[in-house]
Amino acid sequence: MARLIACAGTLLALIASFAAAAAEPGPGVAPVTLADSYVFDSAEQHGIRVDILARGLNHPFAVVILPSGDALVSERGGNLRLVRNATGAGGTARLEPRPVSGVPQLNPSYRSGGLHDLQLHPDFARNRLVYFTYNKAGNPPQANGGAPGRQESRVALMRGRFTGDALTQVEELFAGDSGSTSGSRITFGRDGLVYMTTGAPFDELAQNPASIYGKVLRLTDTGKPAPGNPFAGKSGARPEVFSMGHRDQLGLAVHPVSGVVLNAEHGPNGGDEVNLIEAGRNYGWPRVSFGRNYDGSRHSALPVAEGVEQPLVLWLPSIAPGGITVYSGERFPAWKGNLFISSARRGEIPRTGGLERVVFNDKMEELRRETLLTELRQRIRDVRQGPDGMLYVVTDEDDGALMRISPASLPAQPASN
């Protein structure tokens, strides 16, 4: 009996210990309820204003600003949303209550499922074509050797014609095989071709040219392999592949002056990168990484290897990079040519996201960097330059927001709820 009482006491002590551990708050800083507007100082463009244009977005992933001054925002939940007058040119910004119709029915319940990136065709003013990517369901868990407990997915590139409040003539241009992929981004190069990122965070597919995952793809605007791709005609290789060895790429942009393609890529735990993407090059994943595994151990004995391209920009600790853009406008003269990178969190700590700014010399060598908007405590997922020369960002939150960054001297624009 005494032994039973002692065992029961030990069990109760263990339960109490587990309960106390569960009650302890995890890492992170206190959340912030966003005000309608803010004014901040910055290192080189002194005086910037941040206006909240729309709230209530469901984990937005991407934003594009239309020539009309309206904005389209993709939600990971599967909807495409329209914000009227995002630039303020036509009045107060307003989120349309109903999603844009015509988007395929999406299931965001599995990893990285749902709607991802948005881009306008270079001739959008004439053809009204909007391109978007998403992950659709692939193999169920453990089917065909899939990872236990993880729903696979297939990345897809789509396009439709935007009529003002709907997408019509929606068609699938390209889709990958089932795999453990992640998010994707797209951009148009100055050659008129589509560059598209795919992820391969969990396996060796990034080093396999027969797989489209862990790659930057280069396609025509109809989704076909682009002429002159480096692996075209090679046995055991996909003709869509432009570069390989990528992990989880959630940023992609074309430099407005040089035309070079840049990506932003997640390392495992640290080792986040910006890379200059060149045809046929290998960027190392999962052979080498500057990051560590999530248990703290080193991912690779050395972060460099022969035949592997080195990053332009590196973050230790991680910043969870998202959408990127190179500023080319006139409203922020001190920022011209700077690279902006959205950041969801820093060093694995929740609510530490911001907007990174990197200054390069004329050889694309880093000179200095600055982190903006950390006071907002938001997961910033995308940043775009609008036709008005302002910067627009979206926050990846349950109550996500579209924000505009402008010189502080501009009048405020009321926010909508």
Phi, psi and omega in degrees: 000317180299321179295319179297318180296319179296318179296318179298320178296319177297318180297317179296322179295319178296317179299316179297322179294316179296320180295320179295319179295320180293330182283339180292134179293144177284180179294150179146163178249165185296139177291161180239135170274120187293133169281178180286329181202160180219157169233127181234157168267158173217168193293325185233336177248080190293127179089093175234147180246137177242118179248133175276114184269325181207146178236176174078018177277143184266093179047064178296145183248326185211155176222140169231142179260123182280158178303333180288344186098352172283167179232142169255136181231128175270136175253136179298338176295347175118357183259153170252124186247152181243126175250113179286142172058041180299327179278349182084358184291331183252014181124202183286137177297142183210127177277121177296133184294329181262137176297158173295130181278162177102350179283137179303150176294122185242152177244104183271015188285337180264169186304126178063015176291160178105187185281141182242251194272163177226142172211146173269141173300144179306334179254036184302322182303332180262315189261347176061026183274129175246129178257143177211157178240155173201165174256125174253165187298138173248220181294144174290169181306135175070002175282138179054037178081012180297159182296137181301132175078005183238121176288124176283167181215169180232122179283142182222146174250128183233164169210154177209167181260122183273122184263356184123328174211009181207156169258131177237167179052041181288132182217148175273124181265329184200144174214141178270174175287170176292137180191179179267060185279181180225212183287169181218154174227156177223152172206159175261130174281171176291348175276001180080004181268157179267126172256133188221130179265148173225150183255158173209067188283344193246355188213195186265007186298333181299335180263004183254110182292351177277354178249147177272358184269147186073032186228162156259125178262152173234121187231160168286172181286000171254007175089009179271158174303133182289141176302138177085007176299145191293337182256003180298134178081359180268137180297135177073024181225148177275133183289347180282342189289131177252317175215165188220175177081034181252150182265279186224098189260108181246016175218140180202133181204159174249131179294127186291343181258305184276335183081003180290153180264133180239141173237162170240131192225135177282132162278179181289306178211086195091171181079022173294147190222156156246130182239148169269117189270123180234153186301129173076002184277156180249129185253010159103330186288139356264020181297313183222153176200147172281349183271174176251164171287167185289347174270003178098345180286158179290139178288320179220151183300322177231146181273002181231156178204156178297135179083006180249130180287143178268147183290153172288318182227142183226141177239126170224110005285183184288159174237001183052067187288147175237226183299150182228158174205149173259122185285132182227009185275187182250349186286336178237079185303324183287347181257001185298130182085356179282148175265129177250134183231123176286149185223129181273325177192160183243130174061034177066018180256121180300151176062040176235023181288169180188199178233116181274142176233126182238133178257129178248159167273185184287357175257013183059040173253134186292134176255314181196168181213160181214147175249127182246160169068016179295336180296340182280343178056044183243152170277099182274124190252334182210152175219133179222150171269131178272168177295346177272001181083003176271166175255140181235134180229154173238149181252131183274080183224165172304316175252071185288157184228151167256128183233150176241135176254126183220166173302143188296340182284347181287149177293153180288150171250125181301147177269154176251153179250000000 
